[in-house]
Amino acid sequence: MLCNVAGLGGERDYLSYPLDSLRYMVRLNLESVMALTLTLLPLLEKNTPSYILNVASMAGFAPIPIKNLYAATKSAVVSFSYSLRYQLKDKNISVSCLCPGPVFTKPSIEKYTKEKLGNLGMKMAVPVKKVGEVAVKKTLRGKMIIVPGGLAKTLSGVVRFFPRRWVAWFYYRFTK
Ligand SMILES: NC(=O)c1ccc[n+]([C@@H]2O[C@H](COP(=O)([O-])OP(=O)(O)OC[C@H]3O[C@@H](n4cnc5c(N)ncnc54)[C@H](OP(=O)(O)O)[C@@H]3O)[C@@H](O)[C@H]2O)c1
């Protein structure tokens, strides 16, 4: 199983990003996923059935003003995972994409969630260990999109249903 997990979010406004930090995020969140997958594909093919788990985010379903750089990289990971899944189906390699809501892997994420998303964000959060367990279990079952937690799963369904411009407006209006 290949797990492409490495990534960073950043709470900074895209408009204030220095170019080198912007490139770093794109390279880490997106290029590494694509490059590692291609590089390790021969090994996965030799060891079928095998699995690729790409870690995106719920932000990958929504254009989020301010965090738009992060959301764009994660949206690309979702898109890449969907298409790769079909390319590798006949090779017996399953591709899944983990799209969690808030996970408090460090205190700054909890603080940011409380400030920006309030109670709803705090209720959406899923413990780190649980996210790992759900991700591995569902990847082995061959599930494509994995959103741990009942509330996060429901909200991600809602977000994916609405037109993207509505979702962008909502984030702009309520999380500024
Ligand atoms: N936490 C959340 O709320 C949340 C929500 C949705 C999605 N995600 C996604 O989940 C993934 C993990 O997030 P996390 O919260 O667990 O972050 P984290 O605690 O900061 O961990 C990030 C991981 O990426 C590795 N990493 C960072 N930069 C790297 C680099 N240049 N080269 C190699 N490895 C690098 C780190 O390695 P070291 O330990 O060696 O530094 C660390 O293992 C990310 O892709 C993130 O976007 C997180």
The ligand as an SDF file (V2000), in Angstrom:
LIG
                    3D

 48 52  0  0  0  0  0  0  0  0999 V2000
   -5.0180   17.8850   10.0390 N   0  0  0  0  0  0  0  0  0  0  0  0
   -6.0920   18.2220    9.3430 C   0  0  0  0  0  0  0  0  0  0  0  0
   -7.0250   18.8930    9.8300 O   0  0  0  0  0  0  0  0  0  0  0  0
   -6.2130   17.7740    7.9210 C   0  0  0  0  0  0  0  0  0  0  0  0
   -7.4630   17.8610    7.2930 C   0  0  0  0  0  0  0  0  0  0  0  0
   -7.5840   17.4650    5.9860 C   0  0  0  0  0  0  0  0  0  0  0  0
   -6.4820   16.9620    5.3220 C   0  0  0  0  0  0  0  0  0  0  0  0
   -5.2740   16.8950    5.9350 N   0  0  0  0  0  0  0  0  0  0  0  0
   -4.1370   16.3800    5.1760 C   0  0  0  0  0  0  0  0  0  0  0  0
   -3.5940   15.2660    5.8490 O   0  0  0  0  0  0  0  0  0  0  0  0
   -2.1950   15.1720    5.5910 C   0  0  0  0  0  0  0  0  0  0  0  0
   -1.4530   15.0780    6.9060 C   0  0  0  0  0  0  0  0  0  0  0  0
   -1.7600   16.2370    7.6570 O   0  0  0  0  0  0  0  0  0  0  0  0
   -1.3770   16.3640    9.1880 P   0  0  0  0  0  0  0  0  0  0  0  0
   -2.3610   17.2480    9.8270 O   0  0  0  0  0  0  0  0  0  0  0  0
   -1.1060   14.9950    9.7690 O   0  0  0  0  0  0  0  0  0  0  0  0
   -0.0590   17.2030    9.0510 O   0  0  0  0  0  0  0  0  0  0  0  0
    1.2580   17.1520    9.8950 P   0  0  0  0  0  0  0  0  0  0  0  0
    0.9670   16.6930   11.2830 O   0  0  0  0  0  0  0  0  0  0  0  0
    1.9270   18.4710    9.6920 O   0  0  0  0  0  0  0  0  0  0  0  0
    2.0720   16.0430    9.1640 O   0  0  0  0  0  0  0  0  0  0  0  0
    2.5110   16.2730    7.8840 C   0  0  0  0  0  0  0  0  0  0  0  0
    3.3640   15.0940    7.4680 C   0  0  0  0  0  0  0  0  0  0  0  0
    3.9200   15.4320    6.1890 O   0  0  0  0  0  0  0  0  0  0  0  0
    5.3110   15.2670    6.2600 C   0  0  0  0  0  0  0  0  0  0  0  0
    5.9740   16.2990    5.4700 N   0  0  0  0  0  0  0  0  0  0  0  0
    5.7820   17.6180    5.5290 C   0  0  0  0  0  0  0  0  0  0  0  0
    6.5970   18.2350    4.6440 N   0  0  0  0  0  0  0  0  0  0  0  0
    7.3050   17.2540    4.0370 C   0  0  0  0  0  0  0  0  0  0  0  0
    8.2890   17.2370    3.0230 C   0  0  0  0  0  0  0  0  0  0  0  0
    8.6930   18.3480    2.4470 N   0  0  0  0  0  0  0  0  0  0  0  0
    8.7840   16.0570    2.6300 N   0  0  0  0  0  0  0  0  0  0  0  0
    8.3680   14.9170    3.2200 C   0  0  0  0  0  0  0  0  0  0  0  0
    7.4360   14.8610    4.1640 N   0  0  0  0  0  0  0  0  0  0  0  0
    6.9020   16.0180    4.5700 C   0  0  0  0  0  0  0  0  0  0  0  0
    5.6900   15.4320    7.7200 C   0  0  0  0  0  0  0  0  0  0  0  0
    6.8780   14.7600    7.9450 O   0  0  0  0  0  0  0  0  0  0  0  0
    7.7860   15.0810    9.2550 P   0  0  0  0  0  0  0  0  0  0  0  0
    7.0290   14.5660   10.4120 O   0  0  0  0  0  0  0  0  0  0  0  0
    9.0430   14.3380    8.9700 O   0  0  0  0  0  0  0  0  0  0  0  0
    7.9540   16.5620    9.2690 O   0  0  0  0  0  0  0  0  0  0  0  0
    4.4990   14.8110    8.4280 C   0  0  0  0  0  0  0  0  0  0  0  0
    4.6690   13.4150    8.5460 O   0  0  0  0  0  0  0  0  0  0  0  0
   -1.8260   16.4290    4.7730 C   0  0  0  0  0  0  0  0  0  0  0  0
   -1.7850   16.0870    3.4140 O   0  0  0  0  0  0  0  0  0  0  0  0
   -2.9830   17.3750    5.0590 C   0  0  0  0  0  0  0  0  0  0  0  0
   -3.1960   18.2940    4.0280 O   0  0  0  0  0  0  0  0  0  0  0  0
   -5.1180   17.2810    7.2330 C   0  0  0  0  0  0  0  0  0  0  0  0
  1  2  1  0
  2  3  2  0
  2  4  1  0
  4  5  1  0
  4 48  2  0
  5  6  2  0
  6  7  1  0
  7  8  2  0
  8  9  1  0
  8 48  1  0
  9 10  1  0
  9 46  1  0
 10 11  1  0
 11 12  1  0
 11 44  1  0
 12 13  1  0
 13 14  1  0
 14 15  2  0
 14 16  1  0
 14 17  1  0
 17 18  1  0
 18 19  2  0
 18 20  1  0
 18 21  1  0
 21 22  1  0
 22 23  1  0
 23 24  1  0
 23 42  1  0
 24 25  1  0
 25 26  1  0
 25 36  1  0
 26 27  1  0
 26 35  1  0
 27 28  2  0
 28 29  1  0
 29 30  1  0
 29 35  2  0
 30 31  1  0
 30 32  2  0
 32 33  1  0
 33 34  2  0
 34 35  1  0
 36 37  1  0
 36 42  1  0
 37 38  1  0
 38 39  2  0
 38 40  1  0
 38 41  1  0
 42 43  1  0
 44 45  1  0
 44 46  1  0
 46 47  1  0
M  CHG  2   8   1  16  -1
M  END
$$$$
